[in-house]
Amino acid sequence: MDSVSKLQEAIDECNYIVFFGGAGVSTESGIPDFRSVDGLYNMKYKYPPETIVSHSFFMNKTDEFYDFYKDKMIFTEAQPNAAHKKLAELEQAGKLKAVITQNIDGLHQLAGSKEVLELHGSIHRNYCQRCHKFFDLQYIVDSEGIPRCDECGGIVKPDVVLYEEGLDSDVISRTVAHISKADMLIIGGTSLAVYPAASFIDYFHGKYVALINISPTGRDVAADIVIREKIGEVFSKIKA
């Protein structure tokens, strides 16, 4: 039996599936990941990308942060691909209980997924650092230079977890709860190299771990099903 058929069998058998995904889920929607050959880490900037998307850089060089952020981290034209859509279908069918994502693009929600836990925040939520007023993505896109609050003039910050910042404790607890209850964990489009996010999969004690990623990961050996293909192509063959 081929690996996609094994994946389908496991999905058919299980009723509390959790999906844990990374940047590779959105690359087929035209959003580059950080670590691939054409990803952000391999582009040339005045500062390394991981420096630019750090808390201290945001605080000290806010204008340069936003130059990079608007240019390289916001993709307003991106649309959900086959993976996002199939996950939403699996949730509607009662099979999938949660999507846990390291992505900040909001494509899972756009595809129709309801229970989406965003470990690293979202570009769609932005708050004034002074009065905490909420601003949507369009406000950031339309602003010139540093986005400022239209009420108090404070600097608006994306609700995105930057380097040096901690993850949201509520999101962590809900993530751990879902993974520990799951009978199947599908890990997709992630190298499992970003911590603490990657450590959450250790809470899984169910039946099947399926790993879908183009390149090998350190967890391949422990997985029941390993598929090294594009995740959108794999999910397009799956029935909800």
C-alpha positions in Angstrom: 0.0 0.0 0.0 1.4 3.4 -0.9 1.8 6.1 1.8 -1.1 8.3 0.7 -3.4 5.3 0.9 -2.1 4.6 4.4 -2.7 8.2 5.3 -6.3 7.9 4.0 -6.9 4.7 6.0 -5.6 6.3 9.2 -7.8 9.4 8.7 -10.8 7.1 8.1 -10.1 5.3 11.3 -9.5 8.3 13.6 -12.0 10.8 15.0 -9.7 13.2 16.9 -7.2 14.4 14.3 -5.0 17.4 15.0 -2.9 19.1 12.3 0.4 20.7 13.2 1.8 22.8 10.3 4.5 25.2 9.3 5.6 27.4 6.4 5.5 24.6 3.9 1.7 24.6 4.1 1.6 28.1 2.6 4.4 27.9 0.0 2.0 26.5 -2.5 0.0 29.7 -2.0 3.0 31.7 -3.1 4.3 32.7 0.4 8.0 31.9 0.7 9.2 30.1 3.9 12.2 31.3 6.0 14.6 28.4 5.4 14.3 27.2 1.8 16.7 28.1 -0.9 14.6 31.1 -2.0 13.3 31.7 1.6 13.8 34.8 3.7 17.0 33.6 5.3 18.7 33.5 1.9 17.8 37.0 0.8 20.3 39.9 1.2 19.4 42.7 3.5 21.3 45.2 5.5 20.5 43.0 8.6 19.8 39.3 8.7 16.0 38.6 8.6 16.0 37.0 12.1 17.5 40.2 13.5 14.9 42.4 11.7 12.0 40.3 13.1 13.2 40.5 16.7 11.5 42.5 19.5 14.6 44.7 20.1 14.9 45.6 16.4 11.2 46.5 16.3 11.6 48.7 19.3 14.9 50.4 18.2 14.5 50.5 14.4 10.8 50.5 13.9 10.9 52.2 10.5 13.3 49.6 9.1 11.3 46.8 10.7 8.2 47.9 8.8 10.0 48.3 5.5 10.9 44.6 5.7 7.6 43.5 7.3 5.4 45.1 4.6 7.7 44.0 1.8 8.4 40.4 2.8 5.9 39.2 5.4 2.5 40.5 4.1 1.0 38.7 1.1 -2.5 40.2 0.6 -3.1 38.3 -2.7 -2.4 34.8 -1.2 -5.3 32.4 -1.3 -5.8 29.0 0.4 -4.4 26.0 -1.4 -5.6 22.4 -1.5 -4.1 21.7 2.0 -5.9 24.5 3.7 -9.2 23.6 2.0 -9.0 19.9 2.8 -8.2 20.6 6.4 -11.3 22.8 6.6 -13.3 19.9 5.0 -12.0 17.4 7.5 -13.0 19.7 10.4 -16.5 20.1 8.9 -16.7 16.3 8.6 -16.0 16.1 12.4 -12.7 14.4 11.9 -10.2 17.2 12.5 -10.5 19.0 15.9 -7.8 21.6 15.5 -5.2 23.2 13.2 -2.1 24.3 15.1 0.0 26.5 12.9 3.3 28.3 13.0 2.1 30.5 10.1 0.9 34.1 10.5 -1.0 34.5 7.2 -4.5 33.6 8.2 -5.1 31.3 5.2 -6.5 28.5 7.4 -9.3 30.7 8.5 -9.8 32.0 5.0 -10.3 28.4 3.9 -13.0 27.9 6.5 -11.2 26.3 9.4 -12.7 27.3 12.8 -10.4 25.9 15.5 -7.1 27.5 14.5 -4.4 28.0 17.1 -1.8 30.4 15.8 1.4 29.8 17.8 3.2 32.8 16.2 0.3 35.2 15.9 -1.3 36.8 12.9 -0.7 39.7 10.5 -4.5 40.3 10.6 -4.4 41.5 14.2 -2.6 44.7 15.1 -2.7 46.8 18.2 -1.7 50.3 19.4 1.0 49.9 22.0 -0.3 52.8 23.9 -4.1 52.5 24.0 -4.4 48.9 22.6 -6.9 49.9 19.9 -7.3 47.1 17.3 -6.3 47.6 13.6 -6.8 45.3 10.7 -4.2 44.3 8.1 -5.4 46.9 5.6 -4.6 49.7 8.0 -1.0 48.5 8.1 -0.8 48.1 4.3 -2.3 51.6 3.7 -0.1 53.3 6.3 3.0 55.2 5.2 6.1 54.5 7.2 5.4 53.5 10.8 1.7 52.8 11.3 0.4 55.0 14.1 -2.9 54.9 16.0 -5.5 57.2 14.6 -6.7 58.0 18.1 -3.7 58.4 20.4 -0.8 58.5 17.9 0.9 55.4 19.5 2.9 53.0 17.4 0.8 50.1 16.1 2.5 46.6 16.5 1.5 43.5 14.7 0.2 40.7 16.9 3.0 38.5 15.7 5.5 36.7 17.9 8.9 38.2 17.2 12.2 36.7 18.2 12.9 37.4 21.9 9.1 37.3 22.6 7.3 34.4 24.3 4.3 32.5 23.0 0.8 33.2 24.2 0.1 31.0 27.3 -3.6 30.4 26.4 -2.6 29.3 22.9 0.0 27.0 24.4 -2.4 25.4 26.8 -5.0 24.8 24.2 -2.4 23.4 21.8 -1.2 20.9 24.5 -4.8 19.9 25.3 -5.7 19.1 21.7 -2.5 17.2 21.0 -2.7 15.1 24.1 -6.3 14.1 23.3 -5.7 13.3 19.6 -5.7 9.8 18.2 -3.9 11.1 15.1 -1.4 13.8 14.6 -0.6 15.0 11.1 2.5 17.1 10.9 2.9 19.0 7.6 5.1 21.6 5.9 7.5 22.1 8.8 11.2 21.2 9.4 10.3 21.0 13.1 13.3 23.2 13.7 11.6 26.1 15.5 11.3 25.8 19.3 9.4 25.9 21.5 6.7 25.2 18.9 8.2 21.9 17.7 8.3 20.5 21.2 4.5 20.5 21.5 4.3 17.3 19.4 5.8 15.4 22.3 2.4 15.6 24.1 1.0 13.2 21.5 0.2 9.7 22.7 -2.4 8.5 20.2 -2.3 5.9 17.4 -0.8 7.5 14.3 1.8 10.2 13.5 1.8 11.2 9.8 4.7 13.5 8.6 4.3 15.3 5.3 7.3 17.4 4.3 9.4 17.8 1.2 12.7 17.4 3.1 13.6 15.0 5.9 13.0 16.0 9.5 14.5 14.7 12.8 11.1 13.1 13.6 10.8 10.9 10.4 12.0 7.8 12.3 9.3 8.0 14.9 6.5 8.7 12.4 4.1 5.9 11.3 3.6 7.5 7.9 6.2 9.6 6.1 5.4 11.4 2.8 8.0 13.6 1.2 5.8 15.5 -1.3 4.2 18.9 -1.4 1.4 19.0 1.1 -1.2 20.5 -1.2 -0.7 17.7 -3.7 -1.0 15.1 -1.0 -4.2 16.5 0.5 -5.7 16.9 -2.9 -5.8 13.1 -3.0 -7.4 12.7 0.4 -11.2 12.3 0.9 -12.7 14.0 4.0 
